[in-house]
Amino acid sequence: MISMTAWPLSAYPRRVKAFTLVELLVVMGIIGVLGSMAVPAVCGLTRSNQMTKNLMILDGICEQARQYAISKNTYVWVVLSSGSLDSIKVGQIASLDGTDVLDWTQAPTTVSGTSNLEMVGTPQDLRWVKVENSNVANAGVAWASVNIIGGGGQQRTYTRAVQFTPTGEARVGATTSRYIDMAIFQDVGVNAPNKAVLRVAGLTGKTTVQRD
């Protein structure tokens, strides 16, 4: 009788399972398609977040200007100017002697070369946005078209402004309006899907943001 000795399992060669080249190419193709579909969504989310950040900055600057005007018993202007193609600069300019140096009977008014103005802080850049006077059906009055060249060596011309008085009121003219609106668009197109309106109450100077 012939005896059969069992071989241990480790003595047999193992078959290793692996992806074929075709399978790898298919997976890589699917990843590429999904990646290309995700890029626009990620970019849109990034710009939406930037829009929210810009609104928070602009809202905060307006509140700082109002508080500064009240605490220093002076007049402060929140001013905006175009920067590069897809950005604006926003800053605060204050009257040094507590007087209103603007002639609100003219439009636009130009104030330049005066030693009675000082820049409060450093102007900030708001990226990927464009600002315009709001034209919605219930829009408040437009931000003033005022050409201001800030003092203290700041020679940039600011073309839109809202003024905060020593009592905290907001104005764009000789009289106080109910509210003042500024339309803010994502990127540089008025048809951009991401829009907002920054509303400043005339009597209180308080700001609110309305999103589409």
C-alpha positions in Angstrom: 0.0 0.0 0.0 1.4 3.3 -1.1 1.4 5.9 1.7 0.4 9.5 0.6 2.0 12.1 2.8 0.0 15.3 3.0 1.9 18.4 2.0 1.5 21.5 4.2 -0.6 24.3 2.7 2.4 26.6 2.8 4.1 24.5 0.3 1.6 25.4 -2.5 2.1 28.6 -4.4 -0.5 31.3 -3.6 -2.4 33.1 -6.3 -2.2 36.8 -5.7 -5.3 38.8 -6.8 -4.6 42.2 -8.5 -6.2 44.8 -10.7 -5.6 44.4 -14.4 -4.3 47.4 -16.4 -7.7 47.9 -18.0 -9.4 48.1 -14.6 -6.8 50.6 -13.3 -7.3 52.8 -16.4 -11.1 52.7 -15.9 -10.8 53.7 -12.2 -8.3 56.5 -13.1 -10.7 57.8 -15.8 -13.7 57.8 -13.3 -11.5 59.8 -10.8 -10.6 62.3 -13.4 -14.2 62.9 -14.4 -15.3 63.3 -10.8 -12.4 65.6 -10.2 -13.3 67.8 -13.1 -16.9 68.0 -12.0 -15.9 69.0 -8.4 -13.6 71.8 -9.3 -16.3 74.3 -10.3 -18.3 73.5 -7.2 -15.2 74.0 -5.0 -14.4 77.3 -6.7 -18.0 78.5 -6.3 -17.9 77.6 -2.6 -14.6 79.5 -2.2 -15.9 82.6 -3.8 -19.2 82.4 -1.8 -17.1 82.3 1.4 -15.1 85.2 0.2 -18.3 87.1 -0.5 -19.5 86.5 3.1 -16.2 87.6 4.4 -16.3 90.8 2.4 -19.8 91.6 3.7 -18.6 91.1 7.3 -15.6 93.4 6.7 -17.7 96.1 5.1 -20.4 95.8 7.8 -17.7 96.0 10.5 -16.0 99.0 8.9 -19.3 100.9 8.9 -19.9 100.1 12.6 -16.3 101.2 13.4 -16.9 104.5 11.6 -20.1 105.1 13.4 -18.5 104.4 16.8 -15.5 106.6 15.9 -17.7 109.5 14.9 -19.6 109.3 18.2 -16.6 108.9 20.5 -14.5 111.6 18.8 -17.4 113.9 18.2 -16.5 114.3 14.5 -17.5 113.3 11.0 -16.3 110.1 9.5 -16.7 108.8 5.9 -16.7 105.2 4.8 -15.2 105.5 1.4 -14.8 103.0 -1.5 -12.8 103.0 -4.7 -12.1 100.6 -7.5 -8.9 98.6 -7.1 -8.0 96.0 -9.7 -10.5 94.5 -12.1 -12.1 92.3 -9.4 -11.5 94.2 -6.2 -12.3 97.4 -4.3 -10.6 99.3 -1.5 -12.6 100.5 1.5 -11.5 102.8 4.2 -12.4 105.4 6.7 -11.6 109.1 6.6 -12.3 111.4 9.5 -12.5 115.2 10.0 -9.6 116.3 12.3 -11.4 119.4 13.7 -14.9 118.0 13.9 -16.3 120.0 11.0 -18.1 118.7 7.9 -15.8 119.6 5.0 -18.1 118.4 2.3 -20.5 120.6 0.3 -23.5 118.4 -0.1 -25.2 120.7 -2.5 -22.9 119.5 -5.3 -22.7 116.1 -6.9 -20.1 115.0 -7.1 -18.3 116.9 -4.5 -14.5 117.1 -4.5 -12.3 117.4 -1.4 -8.6 117.4 -2.0 -5.4 118.8 -0.6 -7.1 119.5 2.8 -5.2 119.1 6.1 -8.5 118.6 7.9 -8.9 115.0 6.9 -7.1 111.9 8.2 -7.2 108.3 7.3 -8.5 106.1 10.1 -6.6 102.8 10.0 -5.5 101.2 6.7 -7.7 100.7 3.7 -8.7 97.1 3.1 -9.0 95.2 -0.2 -12.2 93.3 -0.9 -11.6 90.7 -3.5 -13.9 89.2 -6.1 -16.6 91.9 -5.6 -18.1 94.9 -7.3 -20.2 97.5 -5.6 -22.9 99.7 -7.2 -25.8 101.8 -6.0 -28.8 99.5 -5.4 -31.6 99.7 -8.0 -34.1 97.3 -6.5 -37.7 98.4 -6.3 -37.5 99.4 -2.6 -33.9 100.7 -2.6 -32.8 103.4 -0.3 -30.9 106.5 -1.5 -27.6 105.9 -3.3 -24.2 106.2 -1.7 -22.8 109.7 -2.4 -20.7 110.2 -5.4 -17.9 112.1 -3.6 -14.3 112.4 -4.8 -12.2 112.4 -1.7 -8.4 112.4 -1.5 -7.6 111.4 2.0 -5.1 113.4 4.1 -2.0 112.0 5.8 -0.3 111.2 2.5 -3.1 109.0 1.3 -3.6 110.2 -2.3 -6.1 107.7 -3.5 -9.4 109.1 -4.8 -12.5 107.5 -3.3 -15.6 107.9 -5.4 -18.4 106.5 -3.1 -19.0 107.5 0.4 -21.5 107.5 3.3 -21.0 109.9 6.2 -21.4 109.2 9.9 -22.1 112.2 12.1 -21.2 112.9 15.7 -24.7 111.7 16.7 -24.3 108.4 14.9 -26.5 109.3 11.9 -25.7 108.2 8.4 -26.0 110.6 5.5 -25.3 110.9 1.8 -26.5 114.5 1.6 -27.5 117.5 3.6 -30.5 115.7 5.2 -30.8 112.3 6.8 -32.6 109.7 4.7 -34.5 106.7 6.0 -31.9 104.3 4.8 -29.0 104.1 2.3 -28.3 101.0 0.1 -25.2 99.7 -1.6 -25.5 96.7 -3.9 -22.6 94.2 -3.7 -22.0 91.6 -6.4 -19.8 88.6 -6.5 -17.0 89.0 -9.1 -17.5 91.8 -11.6 -20.8 90.9 -13.2 -24.1 92.3 -12.2 -25.7 89.0 -13.3 -23.6 87.0 -10.9 -25.7 84.6 -8.8 -24.3 85.8 -5.5 -25.7 89.3 -4.6 -26.3 91.3 -1.5 -27.4 94.7 -0.4 -25.7 96.6 2.5 -28.4 98.8 4.1 -27.4 101.6 6.5 -30.3 103.1 8.6 -30.1 106.9 8.3 -31.3 107.8 11.8 -29.2 105.2 13.7 -26.3 104.4 11.3 -26.8 100.7 12.0 -26.1 98.3 9.1 -27.9 95.2 7.9 -27.1 92.8 5.1 -29.8 91.5 2.8 -28.8 88.4 0.7 -30.5 87.2 -2.5 
